[in-house]
Amino acid sequence: MPKRVLLSGATGLIGGELMLILAARGVYSTAVVRAADADQARFRLLERLQKSALWKPEFAEMVSAEAGDVVEPDFGLSDQVLRSADVILHSAASTSFKPGAGVYPINIKAAENFAGILKKLTPSQRGFFVGTAAVTTEPRGVITEDMPFAGYANDYIRSKRDAETMLRAAGSPFVSLRPGIVLARGIDDAKLSRNMLWAIPVMAELGDVPLDPLAKLDFAPVDFIAGAFAEMLLKTELKHDCYHVSTGEDSMSFQALAEQLKDSMPGIGKMVMRGRDYEPTPQFARQRWMYQALQPYLPFLTADAVFSNARLRAEIGTAAVAPSPASYLGELLGGFSLSDAVRQMYTP
């Protein structure tokens, strides 16, 4: 079992939960945090971790922070810090779907710097890169890790495609972990909770929507994703260098999801799924506003792609089985209003 994990992205969605899960398993971890000094780095880290339902005060002794920045060579870390880790995970990324947000250059620069770190690793150290399963969303159906990149790409997805391509070309070994859609269960933070979940009440309010009722959507809660990450980081050997961390073939169709949600969210009964080629013509300003809020998410909602997790199941067994949406979706959706949903989606 690794003695210490060094990771970027710990103040984000997955990285913070991962540190807490590692701490619960007795594994020390160090976060690279953008900050002026070590004290500010630790303050920012603990501020993020304490927003999680997984947080326990005793975990403060299991986590540490180093001031750094992923856009700096070696993430701004000393060789001593890099050598102290058994596993180095690069999870930090700018994730905005908004055009012109500067996502691509930030993520590519960070990946270039991670490539430099990978070159410095000793044979006893291992590197992991967090990508996204959405690098491949075509053809429709079940997507496996060995399929070529294809399908819709915003700046974020394009950066993940090009970053992974560049890292492979650099030649140093690493393992790519590609999560599907990640939902922020158990985190008290509106910004971190902003994801495609917000689309459900918006679509329910609109009524007619461009969805295929039989199309599937591959999503899972962040605690499951982070738990699977932890299992992978702590394994001594892995058979492959790329894994989907997803619900996979167990993903549900929109029709099945609507059926699951009808008791906790009666308004979903108003939603009529017209098929992915349906082009709505909203007549009122409120409807136009809500449809515009949906635009960055529709390519994913209409992709009808699920990301096979057969490799992951072969590695970590039942820890790769995502929880049923019925066990958490109602609670998550009950935590915000329709106006919250539209406001959060409109600033992706």
N, C-alpha and C positions, 0 to 999 in steps of 0.2 A: 504494500500500500504506500502511495506517495506520502512523504512527510510534509510537503508544502506545495500549494498551488499558487501560482502568480497569474493574475488575470487583469485584463482591461475590461471596462464596461460594467464595473461593479455598482455604479450609481444608476445604472439603467434597469430595465425590466428583468431580464434573465439573470444577469450577473449578480445582482444583489441577492436574489433568492438562492442562487447556487452557493454563494458564500455561507448562507445560513444553513443550508442542507449539509454542506461539508463540515461546518462547525458541529452540527448535531451528531455527526459521525466521528468526531474527534480529529478532524483533519484541519490543520492550520492553513490559512490562505492570506495572501497579500494582494491588495488592490492597487492598481496604478490609477491615481486620481488627479485630474487637472486641478492644480492648486498652487498657491504661492510658496507654501512650505509644508512640512510634514504635519504640523498641528492642524492647519486648515484642511489638509487631505483627510486626516482622521475624522475631523468634524463632519466633513461632507459625507464620508462613508457611513458613519454611525447615523447621521440624519436620515440617509436612505434606508439603512437596514431596520431602523426602528419603525418605519412605516409598514413593515410586513407583519402579518399575523404569525409568521414563523419565529419572530424575534424573541429571544430570551436574554436577560441581562448578562448571564454567564458567558454568552457567546462573544462578548466584548474582548475576552482574553484569547479567543481563537482567531481573531482577525486583526490585520494591521494594514496600514496604508502608506504608500510612497507617492510623494509629489512627482508628477510627470505629465507627459502629454503624448498621445499616440501619433501626432503629426511631427514629433521630433525624432531624430535618429535614436534607435534603441529605446524609444518611448521616453527618453530623458532619464533613463535609469543607469546606474553604475553597473559595471561588470559583476561586482560582488552581489548585487541584488539579483541579477539574472542567473548567476551560478547557484544561488540559494534555493532555487525552485526545482522540484522534480518534474513538474508539469507547468507549461506556460500556455494559457488560453487567451486568444485575441477575440474578444466579444464586442468591444466598443465599436459603435457605428452611428453615423447620422442617419436617421430613419425616416425623415420627412418625405411624404409623397407629393409635396407641393412643388410644382415646377419652379426652377430658378432659386431653390433654397440652398444651393451650393453643396449638395450631398455628395455628388460624384467626386470632386477633387479631394474632399476630406477623407472619404473612405479609401480611395486609391492610394493617397499618400500614407495613410495608416498601414495599409497592406504592404506597401513598399518597405516601410520601416520594420514591419513584422518579418518580412523576408530576410532582412538583415539580422534580426534576432535568431531566426531559425538556423542561419549559417553558423552561429556561435554555439549552438547547443552541443553538448557532449553526447556520446552514445547512450548514456543513462538518462538523459532528459528527453521529454517528448513535447511536441507542439501541437496545438489544436486551433483551428480557425472556425469561427461561427459564420456560416453563410446563411442562405435562405433556400428552402425547398422551391420557392417560386422562380428560381433561375430556369426551371423547365416547367411550363404549363401546357405544352402541346406535345403530342396529340391528346385529345380528351381521354379520360379514363385513368388507369393506374400508371403512375410514373415511377420508374426505377432510377437508382442513382447513376447507372451507366448510360442513360439516355443523353443525347447532346442538348445543350442549351437551346431553348426555343420558346416562342410565345411572347406574350406582352412583357414589356420592360419599361418601367419608369426609371428615373435617375438612380434610385436606390437599388433596384434589381440589376440595372446595368452595371453599377459599381460592384455588386457582389459577383456577377458573372466575370467581369474583367479582373477583379482582385483574385479570384480563385484560379483563373487561367494564368495570371502572372506568377502566382505562388507556385503552381505546378511547374511552370517553365523554369523557375529559379533553381529547381532541382533538389532542394532540401526536403526531407520527408516531413509530413504533417498529416493530421487527420481532420477532415472537414465534417463538421456537424451542421446539418441543414434542417432547422425547425420549420414546421408549417406555420399556420396562423396561430399566434400566441395570445391568449386572453389573460388579463391581469386579475386573477383571483387572489384575494387575500392581501392586496396592497392598497393602502389608504392614500392615494395620490391620483388626482384627476388626469394629470399629464401622462403618467405612466399607464393609466387605464385606457387611454385613447387608442382604440383599435377598431376592427371591423364589427365588433359586438354592437357598437353604437348604431350600426346600420339597421338592426332589426326593428327597433321602435319607429325609426324614420320610415322604413318601408311599410310597416303596419299602418302608420298614419296616412301614407300616400294612397294606399289601396292597390291600384294596378302597378305592377313592377315588372321589369325585364328579367325575370328569373324562370328557369326551367324547374318545375316541381320535382323532377326526378334527378336533377343534377346534385352532385355531392359537394360538400365543403369540408375541408380538412383543417380542423382547429383543435386546440387543446389548452388547458390552463397552464399558467407559467410554472406552478409548483411541480406539475408532472414533467414539463420540459426540463426544468432545472434538476429534478431528481434523476432523470435519464442521463443528463450531462454528467452528473456526479458519478453515476455507475460507470460510464465510459472512461472518465478521467482516472478512476481508481483501478481499472483493469490493467493487469500487467502486459497483456498482449491483445491485439485486435486483428481480425482477419482482413479487414478492408481499410482503405484510407478515406472513405466517404460514407456517411450514414444520414438517412432521413430520420429526424426525431419528430415523430408525427403520430396521428391517430391511424393513418394508413387505410387499409382496406375496411376497417371498421367505421369509417366516416359515414355520417348520415346524410340522407337527401334532404332538400329543403322541405319537402312535404312531410317527412318524418319529424323534422325539427319543429315545424309548425304544430304538428299533433302533440309533441312533447310539451310545448309551451302554452297550449291553449288554456290550461287551468291557471297558471301563474300570470299569464298575460292575455286576458280575454280579447284585447284589441287586435290580436294577430289574426283573428277570424275575418277581419276586413281585407286582408291582403290577398289579392288575386294575382297568381303567377302567370304571366302572359307569354313566357318564353324569352330566351336571351336576345332574339332579334326584335323584340317589341320596342318601339320608339314612342315614349310617352310625350304628350303635348299638354303640359301643365297650363291651366288657364288663370290661376291666381298667383299673386306675388309670393305668398307663403309656400305654395307648391313648387314654384320655380326655385326658390331658395333651398328647399329641401332636396330637390333633384340635383342641384348644383353641389350640395354637400356630399351627395352619394358618388359623384363622378370619379374621384380618385380610387374608389373601392370597387366599382362595378367590374373592371376587368378580372378581378380576383373572384368576385361573387358569381360571375358567369363562366368561369373557366371550366368547371366540371372536371377538375383534376384532383386526384388523391395521390398521396406520396407513399409508396409502399414502404412499410417499416419491417419487412421480413429480415433484413440484415440486422436491424436493431434487436429484434426479438431473439434472433439466434445468439446474440452477444449477451443480452442481459435478462432474457426470459420474461417473467411476468412484470418486471419493472418497466417493460416497454408497452404495456397495455394501458391505454389512456382511460381515465374515468368516463363514465357515461355522462353526456350532457345533461341528462335529467337530474343528476346529482348536484349540479351547480348553476346551470344557466338561469333558472328562475330567480335565484338569489342575486346573481350578478345584475340581471336586468331590472330587478326591483330597487337597485341602489341609485338610480338616477332618473330624472324626468325626461320627457321628450325634448324640452328646450335645452337641457344639458347635452343630450345626444347630438342635436343639430349643431350646437355651438362647438362642441369638441370635434365633430367630424369636419366642420367647415375650416378648421385650422389644422390639417393633417400634418 
